[in-house]
Amino acid sequence: MARYSRLVKPANPQLLHLTVLRTQRLSPHWMRITLGGGEIEKFEPMGYDQWFRLFLPLGGEEGLDRLPAKANRMVGYLRYLRIPDGVRPVMRNYTVRAHRAATPSSGAEIDVDLVLHGTPEDGTAGPASRWAQTCLPGESVVIIDEGLAFNPEHGVDHVLLVADETGLPAVAGILASLPPSATGLAIVEAPSAEDVLESDLPRHDGVELRWIVRAPGAKPGTEALDALTALPEDAVDPARVHAWIAGEQALPTDARRHLVNERGVAKERVSFTGYWRVGASSPTPKSQVATA
């Protein structure tokens, strides 16, 4: 069987300076930030689960101007870390929820959906969540495109998508990019019934969308994994399926193991990404730790 590269890299990754155009609270745990202006015309949409590094100027916009050209690569990242604490932008990874090309009356735009944890008022929000809930139109950010984790060469005719809430924007992008003839199943675990954004996910008739509302106190991803393992034998065709799993790191790890060992799916047909881990968080500069 042919071997495929796990990632699909962008043709021209570079620092792009963008502006916050507007914000929208979608649900208790979701905020949509629309970016545009600046260098948005240089952004090359690839569809599917296209993701990027997002640099937030929580220490002021001076830090954005000091970002090295390849801050997402080892040498550039080391230079990024040399930016003094208090000035250095916070870096996080996000998915392009939607891209809209420029029209005669407006410039191109990208939507970014961020999961919210905590609130700025009581100091429980992390830096990215705090920024999402407090940023205003006109504020600057920088992004670096990183391409796709869903490799279309693995197949787009029959898919199995499994994710917790952090993978929802990527699931939406994949569903929107599939051909009309595609078939399959998408299982999405949401933290509450209010976070089930049914009307916000475009899909073709041949792809079923199955929502699971997580029980209070349950570990994220466990109920999506249970739904996957409970599928009947004929629900997964190992010869045709392209499986994609993302979320809390135990979900993609355990789901991939189940598909390969129990369902007979070839490893090359399973794309998987651990977006985060329960009990761990990305480092926050001391100067940007919220105080009550």
C-alpha atoms as a printed R data frame, in Angstrom:
    type eleno elety resid chain resno       x      y      z
1   ATOM     1    CA   MET     A     1   0.000  0.000  0.000
2   ATOM     2    CA   ALA     A     2   1.261  3.476 -0.826
3   ATOM     3    CA   ARG     A     3   2.547  5.513  2.066
4   ATOM     4    CA   TYR     A     4   1.221  9.039  2.532
5   ATOM     5    CA   SER     A     5   2.773 11.927  4.409
6   ATOM     6    CA   ARG     A     6   0.881 12.614  7.613
7   ATOM     7    CA   LEU     A     7   0.734 16.378  7.117
8   ATOM     8    CA   VAL     A     8  -0.009 18.493  4.074
9   ATOM     9    CA   LYS     A     9   2.172 21.574  4.328
10  ATOM    10    CA   PRO     A    10   1.240 24.987  2.932
11  ATOM    11    CA   ALA     A    11   3.054 26.254 -0.139
12  ATOM    12    CA   ASN     A    12   4.200 29.503  1.457
13  ATOM    13    CA   PRO     A    13   4.072 29.625  5.276
14  ATOM    14    CA   GLN     A    14   4.843 33.118  6.518
15  ATOM    15    CA   LEU     A    15   3.981 35.614  9.220
16  ATOM    16    CA   LEU     A    16   0.704 37.325  8.359
17  ATOM    17    CA   HIS     A    17  -0.425 40.397 10.292
18  ATOM    18    CA   LEU     A    18  -4.227 40.464 10.574
19  ATOM    19    CA   THR     A    19  -6.885 42.467 12.405
20  ATOM    20    CA   VAL     A    20  -9.872 41.472 14.511
21  ATOM    21    CA   LEU     A    21 -12.947 42.462 12.495
22  ATOM    22    CA   ARG     A    22 -15.709 41.269 14.834
23  ATOM    23    CA   THR     A    23 -16.561 38.765 17.565
24  ATOM    24    CA   GLN     A    24 -19.604 36.592 18.211
25  ATOM    25    CA   ARG     A    25 -20.536 34.470 21.225
26  ATOM    26    CA   LEU     A    26 -21.907 31.250 19.734
27  ATOM    27    CA   SER     A    27 -22.708 29.304 22.902
28  ATOM    28    CA   PRO     A    28 -21.572 29.019 26.534
29  ATOM    29    CA   HIS     A    29 -18.239 27.467 25.478
30  ATOM    30    CA   TRP     A    30 -17.683 28.960 22.017
31  ATOM    31    CA   MET     A    31 -16.533 32.355 20.765
32  ATOM    32    CA   ARG     A    32 -16.045 33.173 17.084
33  ATOM    33    CA   ILE     A    33 -13.383 35.697 16.130
34  ATOM    34    CA   THR     A    34 -13.397 36.969 12.537
35  ATOM    35    CA   LEU     A    35 -10.001 38.096 11.224
36  ATOM    36    CA   GLY     A    36  -9.166 40.082  8.104
37  ATOM    37    CA   GLY     A    37  -7.491 43.256  6.923
38  ATOM    38    CA   GLY     A    38  -3.713 43.527  7.055
39  ATOM    39    CA   GLU     A    39  -2.136 40.787  4.962
40  ATOM    40    CA   ILE     A    40  -5.216 38.577  4.651
41  ATOM    41    CA   GLU     A    41  -4.918 38.454  0.848
42  ATOM    42    CA   LYS     A    42  -1.692 36.455  1.257
43  ATOM    43    CA   PHE     A    43  -3.543 33.691  3.105
44  ATOM    44    CA   GLU     A    44  -4.049 30.632  0.899
45  ATOM    45    CA   PRO     A    45  -7.110 28.573  1.941
46  ATOM    46    CA   MET     A    46  -6.683 24.809  1.726
47  ATOM    47    CA   GLY     A    47 -10.003 23.704  3.237
48  ATOM    48    CA   TYR     A    48 -10.417 20.617  5.426
49  ATOM    49    CA   ASP     A    49  -8.763 21.034  8.870
50  ATOM    50    CA   GLN     A    50  -6.329 23.790  7.909
51  ATOM    51    CA   TRP     A    51  -4.627 25.033 11.066
52  ATOM    52    CA   PHE     A    52  -2.267 27.818 12.025
53  ATOM    53    CA   ARG     A    53  -0.208 29.327 14.833
54  ATOM    54    CA   LEU     A    54  -1.956 32.322 16.339
55  ATOM    55    CA   PHE     A    55   0.102 34.948 18.156
56  ATOM    56    CA   LEU     A    56  -1.848 37.089 20.617
57  ATOM    57    CA   PRO     A    57  -0.465 40.498 21.696
58  ATOM    58    CA   LEU     A    58  -1.327 40.127 25.378
59  ATOM    59    CA   GLY     A    59   1.836 42.052 26.231
60  ATOM    60    CA   GLY     A    60   1.105 44.792 23.672
61  ATOM    61    CA   GLU     A    61   1.445 45.001 19.910
62  ATOM    62    CA   GLU     A    62   5.193 45.667 20.120
63  ATOM    63    CA   GLY     A    63   5.674 41.932 20.560
64  ATOM    64    CA   LEU     A    64   4.034 41.162 17.228
65  ATOM    65    CA   ASP     A    65   6.556 43.344 15.424
66  ATOM    66    CA   ARG     A    66   9.405 41.435 17.082
67  ATOM    67    CA   LEU     A    67   8.293 37.973 15.956
68  ATOM    68    CA   PRO     A    68  10.966 36.147 13.912
69  ATOM    69    CA   ALA     A    69  10.015 35.078 10.396
70  ATOM    70    CA   LYS     A    70   9.970 31.347 11.231
71  ATOM    71    CA   ALA     A    71   8.677 31.395 14.785
72  ATOM    72    CA   ASN     A    72   7.050 28.008 14.158
73  ATOM    73    CA   ARG     A    73  10.406 26.307 13.473
74  ATOM    74    CA   MET     A    74  13.133 25.449 15.958
75  ATOM    75    CA   VAL     A    75  15.575 28.308 15.325
76  ATOM    76    CA   GLY     A    76  12.780 30.844 14.981
77  ATOM    77    CA   TYR     A    77  11.032 29.506 18.079
78  ATOM    78    CA   LEU     A    78  14.191 29.958 20.128
79  ATOM    79    CA   ARG     A    79  14.342 33.558 18.912
80  ATOM    80    CA   TYR     A    80  10.672 33.947 19.825
81  ATOM    81    CA   LEU     A    81  11.476 32.810 23.367
82  ATOM    82    CA   ARG     A    82  14.122 35.535 23.612
83  ATOM    83    CA   ILE     A    83  11.437 38.212 23.349
84  ATOM    84    CA   PRO     A    84  11.185 39.497 26.946
85  ATOM    85    CA   ASP     A    85   8.404 38.260 29.164
86  ATOM    86    CA   GLY     A    86   5.705 40.909 29.219
87  ATOM    87    CA   VAL     A    87   6.268 41.685 25.538
88  ATOM    88    CA   ARG     A    88   6.368 38.194 24.013
89  ATOM    89    CA   PRO     A    89   3.032 37.275 22.342
90  ATOM    90    CA   VAL     A    90   1.211 34.163 23.494
91  ATOM    91    CA   MET     A    91   1.212 31.440 20.816
92  ATOM    92    CA   ARG     A    92  -1.636 28.928 20.405
93  ATOM    93    CA   ASN     A    93  -2.802 26.599 17.619
94  ATOM    94    CA   TYR     A    94  -6.210 26.998 15.982
95  ATOM    95    CA   THR     A    95  -8.185 25.816 12.974
96  ATOM    96    CA   VAL     A    96  -9.677 27.868 10.160
97  ATOM    97    CA   ARG     A    97 -13.392 27.497 10.812
98  ATOM    98    CA   ALA     A    98 -14.302 29.205  7.533
99  ATOM    99    CA   HIS     A    99 -12.688 31.321  4.828
100 ATOM   100    CA   ARG     A   100 -14.506 33.880  2.691
101 ATOM   101    CA   ALA     A   101 -12.839 35.277 -0.391
102 ATOM   102    CA   ALA     A   102 -12.762 38.997 -1.077
103 ATOM   103    CA   THR     A   103 -15.719 40.567 -2.889
104 ATOM   104    CA   PRO     A   104 -16.028 43.934 -4.631
105 ATOM   105    CA   SER     A   105 -17.403 45.378 -1.383
106 ATOM   106    CA   SER     A   106 -15.317 43.604  1.293
107 ATOM   107    CA   GLY     A   107 -11.961 41.971  1.878
108 ATOM   108    CA   ALA     A   108 -11.255 38.304  2.570
109 ATOM   109    CA   GLU     A   109 -12.019 36.976  6.039
110 ATOM   110    CA   ILE     A   110 -11.350 33.919  8.185
111 ATOM   111    CA   ASP     A   111 -13.415 32.763 11.144
112 ATOM   112    CA   VAL     A   112 -11.678 31.236 14.157
113 ATOM   113    CA   ASP     A   113 -13.765 29.436 16.797
114 ATOM   114    CA   LEU     A   114 -12.194 29.274 20.261
115 ATOM   115    CA   VAL     A   115 -13.268 27.034 23.130
116 ATOM   116    CA   LEU     A   116 -13.845 29.078 26.277
117 ATOM   117    CA   HIS     A   117 -12.677 27.950 29.696
118 ATOM   118    CA   GLY     A   118 -13.362 30.171 32.688
119 ATOM   119    CA   THR     A   119 -14.091 33.894 32.708
120 ATOM   120    CA   PRO     A   120 -11.902 37.003 32.793
121 ATOM   121    CA   GLU     A   121 -13.974 38.414 35.660
122 ATOM   122    CA   ASP     A   122 -13.035 35.712 38.178
123 ATOM   123    CA   GLY     A   123  -9.533 35.093 36.810
124 ATOM   124    CA   THR     A   124 -10.218 31.487 35.773
125 ATOM   125    CA   ALA     A   125  -9.752 32.018 32.021
126 ATOM   126    CA   GLY     A   126  -6.459 31.139 30.372
127 ATOM   127    CA   PRO     A   127  -4.719 33.748 28.217
128 ATOM   128    CA   ALA     A   128  -6.314 32.707 24.903
129 ATOM   129    CA   SER     A   129  -9.770 32.303 26.422
130 ATOM   130    CA   ARG     A   130  -9.424 35.658 28.182
131 ATOM   131    CA   TRP     A   131  -8.357 37.314 24.935
132 ATOM   132    CA   ALA     A   132 -11.276 35.779 23.018
133 ATOM   133    CA   GLN     A   133 -13.751 37.170 25.536
134 ATOM   134    CA   THR     A   134 -12.258 40.650 25.714
135 ATOM   135    CA   CYS     A   135 -10.699 41.466 22.313
136 ATOM   136    CA   LEU     A   136 -12.166 44.313 20.283
137 ATOM   137    CA   PRO     A   137 -12.388 45.075 16.553
138 ATOM   138    CA   GLY     A   138  -9.206 46.727 15.349
139 ATOM   139    CA   GLU     A   139  -6.835 44.696 17.537
140 ATOM   140    CA   SER     A   140  -3.884 43.035 15.789
141 ATOM   141    CA   VAL     A   141  -2.772 39.394 15.690
142 ATOM   142    CA   VAL     A   142  -0.239 37.382 13.688
143 ATOM   143    CA   ILE     A   143  -0.735 33.920 12.201
144 ATOM   144    CA   ILE     A   144   1.490 31.327 10.494
145 ATOM   145    CA   ASP     A   145  -0.269 28.780  8.282
146 ATOM   146    CA   GLU     A   146   0.597 25.134  9.045
147 ATOM   147    CA   GLY     A   147  -1.511 23.287  6.461
148 ATOM   148    CA   LEU     A   148  -3.585 20.116  6.972
149 ATOM   149    CA   ALA     A   149  -3.582 17.103  9.257
150 ATOM   150    CA   PHE     A   150  -6.443 15.562  7.223
151 ATOM   151    CA   ASN     A   151  -4.631 14.372  4.106
152 ATOM   152    CA   PRO     A   152  -7.162 14.110  1.237
153 ATOM   153    CA   GLU     A   153  -4.929 11.508 -0.435
154 ATOM   154    CA   HIS     A   154  -6.094  9.047  2.244
155 ATOM   155    CA   GLY     A   155  -9.565  9.300  0.724
156 ATOM   156    CA   VAL     A   156 -12.532 11.664  0.747
157 ATOM   157    CA   ASP     A   157 -15.280  9.314 -0.456
158 ATOM   158    CA   HIS     A   158 -15.963  7.543  2.859
159 ATOM   159    CA   VAL     A   159 -14.947  9.134  6.163
160 ATOM   160    CA   LEU     A   160 -15.175  8.568  9.894
161 ATOM   161    CA   LEU     A   161 -14.623 11.702 11.976
162 ATOM   162    CA   VAL     A   162 -14.433 11.594 15.795
163 ATOM   163    CA   ALA     A   163 -13.729 14.602 18.012
164 ATOM   164    CA   ASP     A   164 -14.418 16.349 21.292
165 ATOM   165    CA   GLU     A   165 -15.313 20.038 21.282
166 ATOM   166    CA   THR     A   166 -11.762 21.161 20.487
167 ATOM   167    CA   GLY     A   167 -11.973 19.298 17.184
168 ATOM   168    CA   LEU     A   168 -15.341 20.767 16.192
169 ATOM   169    CA   PRO     A   169 -13.934 23.568 13.938
170 ATOM   170    CA   ALA     A   170 -11.814 21.002 12.096
171 ATOM   171    CA   VAL     A   171 -14.785 18.646 11.698
172 ATOM   172    CA   ALA     A   172 -16.767 21.568 10.262
173 ATOM   173    CA   GLY     A   173 -13.970 22.369  7.803
174 ATOM   174    CA   ILE     A   174 -13.632 18.750  6.688
175 ATOM   175    CA   LEU     A   175 -17.395 18.349  6.214
176 ATOM   176    CA   ALA     A   176 -17.547 21.533  4.152
177 ATOM   177    CA   SER     A   177 -14.649 20.361  1.945
178 ATOM   178    CA   LEU     A   178 -15.884 16.839  1.153
179 ATOM   179    CA   PRO     A   179 -17.388 16.139 -2.278
180 ATOM   180    CA   PRO     A   180 -21.204 15.876 -2.471
181 ATOM   181    CA   SER     A   181 -20.884 12.126 -3.099
182 ATOM   182    CA   ALA     A   182 -19.069 11.501  0.207
183 ATOM   183    CA   THR     A   183 -20.514  9.112  2.778
184 ATOM   184    CA   GLY     A   184 -19.646  8.433  6.382
185 ATOM   185    CA   LEU     A   185 -20.157  9.426  9.996
186 ATOM   186    CA   ALA     A   186 -19.018 12.313 12.201
187 ATOM   187    CA   ILE     A   187 -19.183 11.855 15.984
188 ATOM   188    CA   VAL     A   188 -18.775 15.087 17.972
189 ATOM   189    CA   GLU     A   189 -18.767 15.302 21.763
190 ATOM   190    CA   ALA     A   190 -20.030 18.611 23.198
191 ATOM   191    CA   PRO     A   191 -19.646 19.864 26.799
192 ATOM   192    CA   SER     A   192 -23.312 20.892 27.071
193 ATOM   193    CA   ALA     A   193 -26.564 20.775 25.134
194 ATOM   194    CA   GLU     A   194 -26.223 24.524 24.461
195 ATOM   195    CA   ASP     A   195 -22.924 23.809 22.644
196 ATOM   196    CA   VAL     A   196 -24.557 21.528 20.066
197 ATOM   197    CA   LEU     A   197 -24.254 23.810 17.038
198 ATOM   198    CA   GLU     A   198 -26.320 21.689 14.670
199 ATOM   199    CA   SER     A   199 -27.216 24.418 12.192
200 ATOM   200    CA   ASP     A   200 -23.627 25.711 12.101
201 ATOM   201    CA   LEU     A   201 -22.140 22.582 10.508
202 ATOM   202    CA   PRO     A   202 -22.567 22.222  6.736
203 ATOM   203    CA   ARG     A   203 -22.603 18.639  5.464
204 ATOM   204    CA   HIS     A   204 -23.770 16.493  2.596
205 ATOM   205    CA   ASP     A   205 -26.684 14.094  2.964
206 ATOM   206    CA   GLY     A   206 -24.450 11.029  2.814
207 ATOM   207    CA   VAL     A   207 -22.516 11.963  5.960
208 ATOM   208    CA   GLU     A   208 -24.337 11.447  9.259
209 ATOM   209    CA   LEU     A   209 -23.606 13.890 12.091
210 ATOM   210    CA   ARG     A   210 -24.003 12.392 15.550
211 ATOM   211    CA   TRP     A   211 -23.774 14.667 18.619
212 ATOM   212    CA   ILE     A   212 -22.982 13.424 22.112
213 ATOM   213    CA   VAL     A   213 -23.527 15.690 25.130
214 ATOM   214    CA   ARG     A   214 -20.914 14.873 27.741
215 ATOM   215    CA   ALA     A   215 -22.157 13.988 31.195
216 ATOM   216    CA   PRO     A   216 -21.099 16.409 33.967
217 ATOM   217    CA   GLY     A   217 -17.726 15.407 35.372
218 ATOM   218    CA   ALA     A   218 -16.900 12.959 32.577
219 ATOM   219    CA   LYS     A   219 -13.438 13.150 31.077
220 ATOM   220    CA   PRO     A   220 -13.543 14.854 27.645
221 ATOM   221    CA   GLY     A   221 -13.388 12.388 24.786
222 ATOM   222    CA   THR     A   222 -14.428  9.289 26.710
223 ATOM   223    CA   GLU     A   223 -18.039  9.301 25.498
224 ATOM   224    CA   ALA     A   224 -17.017  9.923 21.887
225 ATOM   225    CA   LEU     A   225 -14.671  6.942 22.188
226 ATOM   226    CA   ASP     A   226 -17.484  4.817 23.656
227 ATOM   227    CA   ALA     A   227 -19.718  5.767 20.725
228 ATOM   228    CA   LEU     A   228 -16.993  4.736 18.281
229 ATOM   229    CA   THR     A   229 -16.329  1.360 19.891
230 ATOM   230    CA   ALA     A   230 -20.086  0.664 20.060
231 ATOM   231    CA   LEU     A   231 -20.556  1.034 16.299
232 ATOM   232    CA   PRO     A   232 -21.735 -2.174 14.614
233 ATOM   233    CA   GLU     A   233 -19.144 -4.127 12.664
234 ATOM   234    CA   ASP     A   234 -20.519 -3.130  9.272
235 ATOM   235    CA   ALA     A   235 -20.409  0.614 10.147
236 ATOM   236    CA   VAL     A   236 -16.661  0.780  9.400
237 ATOM   237    CA   ASP     A   237 -15.390 -0.460  6.049
238 ATOM   238    CA   PRO     A   238 -11.634 -0.912  6.619
239 ATOM   239    CA   ALA     A   239 -10.914 -1.032  2.894
240 ATOM   240    CA   ARG     A   240 -12.509  2.351  2.138
241 ATOM   241    CA   VAL     A   241 -12.640  4.472  5.275
242 ATOM   242    CA   HIS     A   242 -10.454  7.484  5.981
243 ATOM   243    CA   ALA     A   243 -10.661  7.955  9.740
244 ATOM   244    CA   TRP     A   244  -9.784 11.253 11.395
245 ATOM   245    CA   ILE     A   245  -9.734 11.635 15.193
246 ATOM   246    CA   ALA     A   246  -8.814 14.691 17.268
247 ATOM   247    CA   GLY     A   247  -9.265 16.030 20.780
248 ATOM   248    CA   GLU     A   248  -7.962 15.313 24.265
249 ATOM   249    CA   GLN     A   249  -4.932 13.134 23.607
250 ATOM   250    CA   ALA     A   250  -6.409  9.906 25.004
251 ATOM   251    CA   LEU     A   251  -9.233 10.035 22.438
252 ATOM   252    CA   PRO     A   252  -7.119  9.882 19.248
253 ATOM   253    CA   THR     A   253  -4.647  7.445 20.814
254 ATOM   254    CA   ASP     A   254  -7.289  4.979 21.995
255 ATOM   255    CA   ALA     A   255  -9.520  5.439 18.928
256 ATOM   256    CA   ARG     A   256  -6.648  4.759 16.542
257 ATOM   257    CA   ARG     A   257  -5.691  1.639 18.506
258 ATOM   258    CA   HIS     A   258  -9.290  0.413 18.341
259 ATOM   259    CA   LEU     A   259  -9.633  1.038 14.600
260 ATOM   260    CA   VAL     A   260  -6.342 -0.646 13.736
261 ATOM   261    CA   ASN     A   261  -6.478 -3.590 16.155
262 ATOM   262    CA   GLU     A   262 -10.215 -4.278 16.378
263 ATOM   263    CA   ARG     A   263 -11.579 -3.025 13.049
264 ATOM   264    CA   GLY     A   264  -8.699 -3.908 10.748
265 ATOM   265    CA   VAL     A   265  -8.182 -0.362  9.438
266 ATOM   266    CA   ALA     A   266  -4.697  0.194  7.998
267 ATOM   267    CA   LYS     A   267  -2.612  2.709  9.947
268 ATOM   268    CA   GLU     A   268  -2.219  4.802  6.790
269 ATOM   269    CA   ARG     A   269  -5.983  5.366  6.753
270 ATOM   270    CA   VAL     A   270  -6.122  6.883 10.231
271 ATOM   271    CA   SER     A   271  -5.247 10.560 10.752
272 ATOM   272    CA   PHE     A   272  -5.089 11.475 14.433
273 ATOM   273    CA   THR     A   273  -4.067 14.489 16.498
274 ATOM   274    CA   GLY     A   274  -3.960 15.089 20.249
275 ATOM   275    CA   TYR     A   275  -4.984 18.734 20.619
276 ATOM   276    CA   TRP     A   276  -4.635 18.892 24.396
277 ATOM   277    CA   ARG     A   277  -4.277 16.857 27.598
278 ATOM   278    CA   VAL     A   278  -6.395 16.927 30.738
279 ATOM   279    CA   GLY     A   279  -4.434 18.515 33.587
280 ATOM   280    CA   ALA     A   280  -1.901 20.225 31.318
281 ATOM   281    CA   SER     A   281  -1.877 23.625 29.673
282 ATOM   282    CA   SER     A   282   0.438 25.629 27.460
283 ATOM   283    CA   PRO     A   283   2.878 27.816 29.362
284 ATOM   284    CA   THR     A   284   1.695 31.323 30.186
285 ATOM   285    CA   PRO     A   285   4.236 34.134 30.663
286 ATOM   286    CA   LYS     A   286   4.294 35.258 34.275
287 ATOM   287    CA   SER     A   287   3.398 38.792 33.299
288 ATOM   288    CA   GLN     A   288   0.227 37.568 31.598
289 ATOM   289    CA   VAL     A   289  -1.172 35.462 34.410
290 ATOM   290    CA   ALA     A   290  -4.555 36.931 35.336
291 ATOM   291    CA   THR     A   291  -5.015 38.102 38.880
292 ATOM   292    CA   ALA     A   292  -8.361 38.326 40.621
